[in-house]
Amino acid sequence: MKPIEKICIHCYITGRVQGVWYRSSAQTKAQELNLTGWAKNLPDDRVEIMACGEADHVKKFVKWLWQGPMLASVTDVDGEQVTWEDYLKFEIL
């Protein structure tokens, strides 16, 4: 049996992503996918996200980041895989 690969992705999301429940919706989606990490607003109107978990789940989450909640309008998701970190949960900072 192949071991489950775990990864972390660090992303910056650009577009209409503040004031539209993006972080809260990302938290809900991350919890559905059993991911840990965090989401926070940045002063330049982007959202920054760290998400860690099973590789397949992280990939599904990144796909969702391009969509976001109904009121969001995402123009870019700039992300890279980073060193694994073990967070207890997914939280909004």
C-alpha beads as a LAMMPS data file, in Angstrom:
LAMMPS data file: protein, C-alpha beads

93 atoms
92 bonds

1 atom types
1 bond types

-500.0 500.0 xlo xhi
-500.0 500.0 ylo yhi
-500.0 500.0 zlo zhi

Masses

1 110.0

Atoms # bond

1 1 1 0.000 0.000 0.000
2 1 1 1.348 3.412 -1.010
3 1 1 1.818 5.899 1.879
4 1 1 -0.385 8.992 1.839
5 1 1 1.559 12.022 0.641
6 1 1 1.088 15.137 2.770
7 1 1 1.915 18.608 1.466
8 1 1 1.533 22.292 2.310
9 1 1 0.683 25.051 -0.151
10 1 1 1.210 28.767 0.470
11 1 1 -1.030 30.966 -1.715
12 1 1 -1.826 34.586 -2.425
13 1 1 -5.298 35.145 -3.868
14 1 1 -5.990 38.299 -5.882
15 1 1 -9.271 39.847 -7.000
16 1 1 -12.418 40.726 -5.115
17 1 1 -11.592 38.502 -2.152
18 1 1 -12.006 40.738 0.897
19 1 1 -15.405 41.581 2.326
20 1 1 -17.038 38.649 0.492
21 1 1 -16.632 35.876 3.101
22 1 1 -13.610 34.426 1.269
23 1 1 -11.625 33.485 4.389
24 1 1 -14.641 32.016 6.162
25 1 1 -15.627 30.007 3.092
26 1 1 -12.022 28.843 2.672
27 1 1 -12.031 27.700 6.299
28 1 1 -15.243 25.721 5.739
29 1 1 -13.852 24.105 2.573
30 1 1 -10.539 23.305 4.290
31 1 1 -12.384 21.657 7.174
32 1 1 -14.444 19.583 4.700
33 1 1 -11.165 18.368 3.175
34 1 1 -9.480 17.781 6.574
35 1 1 -6.839 20.433 5.919
36 1 1 -5.058 22.550 8.497
37 1 1 -3.465 25.974 8.172
38 1 1 -4.711 29.546 8.095
39 1 1 -6.140 32.405 6.038
40 1 1 -5.649 36.133 6.504
41 1 1 -6.387 39.407 4.747
42 1 1 -3.452 41.469 3.505
43 1 1 -3.285 45.292 3.369
44 1 1 -3.090 45.179 -0.456
45 1 1 -6.582 43.545 -0.689
46 1 1 -5.268 40.025 -1.310
47 1 1 -5.877 36.991 0.887
48 1 1 -2.965 34.838 2.028
49 1 1 -3.552 31.153 2.742
50 1 1 -1.482 28.261 4.075
51 1 1 -3.106 24.845 3.688
52 1 1 -1.645 21.476 4.696
53 1 1 -2.923 17.936 4.359
54 1 1 -3.234 15.001 1.991
55 1 1 -1.920 15.982 -1.440
56 1 1 -5.175 15.115 -3.257
57 1 1 -7.189 17.203 -0.794
58 1 1 -4.818 20.173 -1.080
59 1 1 -5.130 20.027 -4.881
60 1 1 -8.942 20.082 -4.600
61 1 1 -8.665 23.040 -2.231
62 1 1 -6.444 24.992 -4.645
63 1 1 -9.002 24.361 -7.382
64 1 1 -11.685 25.777 -5.054
65 1 1 -9.513 28.850 -4.314
66 1 1 -9.923 29.893 -7.959
67 1 1 -13.695 29.897 -7.475
68 1 1 -14.167 31.028 -3.882
69 1 1 -17.570 31.978 -2.460
70 1 1 -20.392 33.331 -4.607
71 1 1 -19.557 37.040 -4.149
72 1 1 -15.831 36.631 -4.845
73 1 1 -14.171 37.355 -8.169
74 1 1 -10.749 35.691 -8.214
75 1 1 -8.255 36.943 -10.795
76 1 1 -5.161 35.040 -9.646
77 1 1 -4.007 32.324 -7.259
78 1 1 -0.238 32.447 -6.870
79 1 1 0.856 29.434 -4.870
80 1 1 3.822 27.238 -4.188
81 1 1 4.407 24.046 -2.292
82 1 1 6.342 24.674 0.912
83 1 1 7.878 22.645 3.736
84 1 1 5.364 20.636 5.753
85 1 1 4.051 22.287 8.920
86 1 1 1.754 20.592 11.394
87 1 1 -1.118 22.912 12.313
88 1 1 -3.846 21.830 14.725
89 1 1 -6.715 23.236 12.661
90 1 1 -7.541 25.700 9.886
91 1 1 -8.023 29.150 11.369
92 1 1 -8.678 32.702 10.293
93 1 1 -5.950 35.077 11.426

Bonds

1 1 1 2
2 1 2 3
3 1 3 4
4 1 4 5
5 1 5 6
6 1 6 7
7 1 7 8
8 1 8 9
9 1 9 10
10 1 10 11
11 1 11 12
12 1 12 13
13 1 13 14
14 1 14 15
15 1 15 16
16 1 16 17
17 1 17 18
18 1 18 19
19 1 19 20
20 1 20 21
21 1 21 22
22 1 22 23
23 1 23 24
24 1 24 25
25 1 25 26
26 1 26 27
27 1 27 28
28 1 28 29
29 1 29 30
30 1 30 31
31 1 31 32
32 1 32 33
33 1 33 34
34 1 34 35
35 1 35 36
36 1 36 37
37 1 37 38
38 1 38 39
39 1 39 40
40 1 40 41
41 1 41 42
42 1 42 43
43 1 43 44
44 1 44 45
45 1 45 46
46 1 46 47
47 1 47 48
48 1 48 49
49 1 49 50
50 1 50 51
51 1 51 52
52 1 52 53
53 1 53 54
54 1 54 55
55 1 55 56
56 1 56 57
57 1 57 58
58 1 58 59
59 1 59 60
60 1 60 61
61 1 61 62
62 1 62 63
63 1 63 64
64 1 64 65
65 1 65 66
66 1 66 67
67 1 67 68
68 1 68 69
69 1 69 70
70 1 70 71
71 1 71 72
72 1 72 73
73 1 73 74
74 1 74 75
75 1 75 76
76 1 76 77
77 1 77 78
78 1 78 79
79 1 79 80
80 1 80 81
81 1 81 82
82 1 82 83
83 1 83 84
84 1 84 85
85 1 85 86
86 1 86 87
87 1 87 88
88 1 88 89
89 1 89 90
90 1 90 91
91 1 91 92
92 1 92 93
